[in-house]
Amino acid sequence: MALAGDHAHTEGDTWREVAPQVYLYCIAVAAVFLLAAFRPHFDLHLGTIISVTIVGLFLIIMERPTVTAAVTTMAPLTAIMAASVVVFGSWTILLYVVAWMAIRWKMAASGEWWKHDFIAGTVGQLGIAVITTYFTLVVWHGANYLIQLAPKYLLNPLMLLGITLVGVACQSANNLLAYPWYLFKGRPFGMSQLLRTGVVASIYAYLLVATYKFGGLIATTVFYVVVAQIKVAQDVLGITLQLHKLEKARDQAQGLVRDLIRLTDVEGVEFASEVQNISQMMGRRVGMSKKEIELLGLAAELHELGKARLPARVRSGTNLNPKELAQRRTYTRWGGLMIRAADALLPGQIADWIEFHGEHFDGSGYPRGLKGEDIPIQSRIITVAREYVRLLTGYDGDPVMDKEKALALLRDSSGTLYDPRIVKLLDEAVG
């Protein structure tokens, strides 16, 4: 039963790794097809080319990746793209590609994105940019056609309406194309929550177009930097306050989890506290940062959380038959699943550390059979710390040993069950 569950989990993980990349490459292929089947028409007047070049340079300098929220990330960029559709037509395709290339390049420069499907993400994002621009151009051509037919006294209201539709269309198309990727990743978002972004972008776009018509490119740039960004700063301030409240709620949730564990299993809490102390000591010795040591301590403290999902007899660990022993091993997997299910309250990165602390250095452990460096170092530390404390205290019903014998047993299994480096550091620290 446990093996079947592990197999399904591995297939699910593989599916979630492959499907997003396949989707992004399909988007890129669709974009290439659009470019080939409906070749864009570019205005090659010198004035237009100079203006587009200046806007492109502006985007390279100004656009940057942010991790705050959709409004601050997308609204200014969407506004520029919607305004560019109205002013520059098909040149917007190039501008959108330039903007996203600048953003992705800055992601890479930050050193955080190379390991996370950077190539597929870049190709897919450029594909989304091309398809979004085509859709937005169609919307604007339709709106502009109606504007041309309207009487003069309706031109300004219809222009406002037309540009608003362009802004909303730009943001909506981007959302619809990005949604499957987030769905495959297991992180679907509510489409309605991003409608405000499109509306905000539409107002930005209308003001940018109006400023460009009356004051030219320099006036538009000054307006965007000085006026439009004030609104973004206000959004950032509000989002910062919300993030502060969320961080406070997470701290309170972690305290509540600790208190509930103490209420249900006093012996287990004392054991986990000792494992936590040893783990954090080892974390310092391997050179972890203060934040990493803090997270390691939380993972060590909660490493037996999954036992809450086991029957009381199996959880006790004494006089178990082979079937019950196999069931007891699943607590590491349950612990990881429980942390992931509460990722709004507990740090998601500790889920893997908890789940894999049953793995062995030679690949004979559970639940995945990971080997060597494939096991997170935090898991390897918790494994050694847990075994050391277990041998010293007789936890799980085993006989109590002195420090020298416990260390000798760890050394004997160094390289098979345990990471030799971690065992050596522990021996140096307490031997």
N, C-alpha and C positions, 0 to 999 in steps of 0.2 A: 504494500500500500504506500509506504513512504517512498520507495523507489519510483513508483509510478508518478507520485507527486513531484519528485525532483526532476524527473524527465520532462514532465509537462512544463515545469517552471523554466527549464533550460530552453525548451522550444519557444516558449513565450518571450523570453529575453532575446533569443536570436531573431524572432519575428520583429520585435520592436527595434532591433538594431538595423535590420535590412530594409524593412518597409519604408521608413522615412527617406533613406537614401535613394531607393528606387523611385519614390514619388518625386523627389527633387530633380532627378535626371529626366523623368518624363516631362516635367514642367519645362525644363530646358529644351528638350526636343520639340515640344509644342511651340515654344517661342521662336526657335529657328524656322519651323514650318511657317509661322505667321510672317516672319521677315522675308522668307523666300516667296511665299504665295501672294503677299500684299506688300509689295516693296514701298517703303515710306518715301514721301516726296519732301525734299528739303528746299527751303528758300535759300538760294545761294547768293543773295545780295550781300555786298561787303558789310553793310551796317548790321545785318542780321547775324552774320558769321562772327563779327567782333563782339556783339552783345552775347551771343551764345557762349563764346570763349570766356568772356568775363564771368558769366554766371557759372560756368563749369569750374573755373578756378575758385570762385567764391564757395561752391559746394565742397570742393576738395579741402579748403581751409576750415570751413565752418562746421560741416557735418561730422558727427562723432557718435560712437555707440554709447548708449546709456542703459542702465538697468533699473530705472525708476518706474515708469509707467508708460502706457501707450500715448497719452496726451503729450508728454514731454519728449518722447522718442519720435513719434510720427507726425504730429500736427504741423510743426514748421516745415518738415520735408514735404509732406503732402501739399501744404499751401504753395510751396515753390513749384512743385510739379503741376498742380492745377493751374496756377498762373501761367506757367510755361506753355501748357497746352493751348491756352487762349492766345498768348502772345507769339510763341515760336512754332506752334504746330508740331510737326514730326520730329523736330530737333529735341523734343522732350524725351524721346527714347534714349538718345545719347546722354542727355543730362541725368536721367534717372539711373542709367548704368554707371555713369561717372560717380554719382552720389553714393551708390551702394558699394562700388569698388573702394571708394575712400573710407567708408565705414568699415568694410570687411578688412581692409589693410590695417586700420587702426586697431581692430580687434586682434589681429595677428601680432601687431607690435606690442600689445599689452601682455603677450605671453600666455594668455588664458584660453585661446580658442584653437590652437593648432591640433590639439588632441581630440577635438569634438567635431568630426565630420566637416572640417573647414572647407575642403575642396567641394564636396557635395553641397554644403550650405551656400557657398559663394555662387556656384553654378545655378543652383535652384533659385537663389534670391535674384540673380540677374534675369532668369527666366520669368519670375514673377513681375519684375520691373517692366519687362518688355510687354507681357500680356496685359498688365494693368494699364500701361500707356496706350496700347491699342484700344482697349475698352473705353478709356477716358476720352480719347480722340473721337470715337464714334459718338459718345454722348454729347461732346461739344459741337460736333458737326450738326447733329440734330437740333440742339438748342440754338445754335447760330442761324440755322435755316429759318427757324420760327421767328427769331429776332429780326431777321431781314424782312420778313413779311409784315411785321407789326407796325402800327402807326408810330410816329415820332414820340408822342407823349408817353408811350409805353416802353421806350427803349431802355431807360435806366432801370425800371423795376424788372424787366425781362432779363437784362444783363446780370443783375444781382441774382435772379433766380437761376439763370443759366450757369453762372460760375459756382453757385451753391451746389447745383446738381453735379457739376464736374468734380468739385471737392469731395462730395459724399461718394460719388462713383469711384473716384480714385482710392479712397480709403476702404470702401466696401469690397472692391475687387481684390485689393491686397489682403484683406481679412479672409475672404472666401478662399483664396488660393493658399494662404498660410494655414488655414484651419486644419486640413487633413494631416499636415505634418505634426501639429500639436496633438491631434487625435491619436495618431500612430504612436507618439511618444507617451501616451497616457496622461496628457495634460490639456484636455479640451477646455476652451474658454467660451464664455457667453458672448455671442456676436453683438447683442444689444449694448453691452458695456462699452464697446468701441464706437458706437454711433456718435457720441459726443466728440470724439476725436475728429470725425469727418466734418461735423458742423463747425467746430472751432477752426479747422483747416480751411473750410469754405470762406469763412469771414476773413481769415488771413489772406486768402487768395484774391478775394474781391478787392481788398485794400491794396494789395500789391499791384494788381492790374491797374487800378485807378491811379496809384502813385506813378506807375510807369508811363501811363498815357499822358499825365500832366507834367511830370518832373523828370522823366527819363530814368536811366539805369542807376545813376548815382543817388538820386533821391529815393529810389526804391530800396537800394542797399542800406542807406541810412535809416530809412523807416523800419526795415526788417530787423536790423541790429539793435536799434535804440528803442523802438516802440513794441514790435511784436514779441521780442524776447522778454520784455517786462512781464507779459502775461505768462510766458513759460516759467519765469522765475517764481511767480505767484503759485503756479501749479506745483513746482518743485518744493516750495515751502510747505504747502498743504500735504504733499505726499510724505515729506520728511517727518511731519508730526504723526501721520498715520503709521509710518514704519516704526517710530519710537513706541507708539502704543502696542504694535504687534510684538516688538522685542520684549516689552514688559510682560505681555500676556504669555509669551513663550517661557520666560523665566518663571512665572508663577505656575505654569503647567508642569514644568520640570520638577519644581518643588512639591507639587501635589502628587506627582507620580512617585517620588521618593517616599513621601509620607504614607501613601497607600501601601507600598511594598513593606514598609516597617510594620504597618498594622497587621499584615497577613502572615509574615514569616520573619520572626525575630532572628532566628539562627541564620537564615539565609542572608539577612541584611548585614549581620556582623561579618559573615564570610565575604560578601560582596564588597564591604568596606575595606577589608584587608587586601582583596584583589585590586581594588581601586588604588590604594596607597602604593602597592608594589608596582602596578602598571604605570602610574605617574612618575615614580622614581626612575623606571626604565625609560620612559619617554624623555625625561631630562637628559639621561645618559646618551641617548641616540641623537640628541640635538634638536628635539622638537621645539616649536615656538610655544609661547605661553597659551595661546588660543588652542593650538593642537593638543597640548597637554590637558587643557580643560575639557575638550571634547573626548579625549581618550579616557579621562577619569569618569565622565558621564557614561560612556559605553561600558567601561568595566563595572561600574555600579549597577547598570541595568542588564548585564550580560546574561542573567538567568531569567529575564522577564518572560521569556517564552514558556517557562514551566507553568505559568498560570493557565495555559491551555491544555495541560495534561491532567489525567485523573490523579487523585490524591495518592493512591498506592504507587503509581508509576513515578510520581514526583518525588516520593520519599527515597527511592533508589536502593532499597534493601530487599533481598530475597526475590529478585525479579526473574521471571523466565525469559528465554531468548526473545520471544515476541514482545514482551514488555520492555526489554532492554533496547530493542530496535525502536520502539515507540518513544522511549525516553530521549533517544538521540535527536529526535525531531525538534526538541525545544530550541535549539539554536536557530533553526529555520523559522519557527514560530516567532521568536524574538525579532528577527529581521522584518518579518511581515507586519508585526504589530507596530514597529517604529515607522515603517513606510506608511501604514494606514493613518498615522498621527503626525504626518510630516508638517502640518501647519503648526504643531505645538512642540515637536521635538526635532532636533537637527537631523535631516535625512541622511547625511553622510555616515552616521554611526550605525545605520541599519546593516550595511555590509560587514562592518567590523564585528558586530554582535553575531550575525549569521555565520560568519566564517571562522569563529574562534574554535570550532570543532575540527577544523582541517588539520592534517598532518603535513609536516615539511616534505615527506617523501611522496605525497599524493594519495595516501591510504585513508585519509579522513573523510569527513562528511560536512555538509550535504552535497558538495559538488565534486569532491576529489581534487581540489586545487593543490598545486605543488609549488614549493619554493617561493620565489619572489612573486608568483601570481597571487599568493595570499597577502592581503593588506598587512603592512607591518604592525598596524594597531591590533589586528586579530592575533598575529604571532606573539605580540607582547602579552595580551590578555591570556592566551593559551598557557604560556610559561608561568605567568603570575598566578593563574588559577590553580595549576597543578602544584606549584610550590606551596601555596596556602593550604590546599587540600591535603597534601601529605603531612604538613605540620599540625593541622587541626583535626585530622580524621574525619573531615566533612564527607558526606555520602556513605558513612558507615565503615570506612576503611580504618585500619589501625594507625594510631598517632606515631609519627617518626620524629627524630631529632633533626636539627638543621643539616648536619653533615651527611646523614643518610639520604635525606630528601634531595640535597644537591647532587649526591652521587648517582641517584636514580635519574635525575634530569640529565646529567652528563652522559649516562649510558644510552639514553634515547636521543641524544643530540645528533641531528642530521637525519634522523628517521621521523620521530614524532615532533621534534621541536627545532626551531631555528638555532643553529650552533652559535651564532653571534649573540642572540638574546640570552641564551643559557650562560655563555661566557661572561656577559655583562652582569647578569644576576649573581653569578659566582663571585665575581670581583667585588660586587657591592655588599654582599651579605656573608661571604665565605670567610 
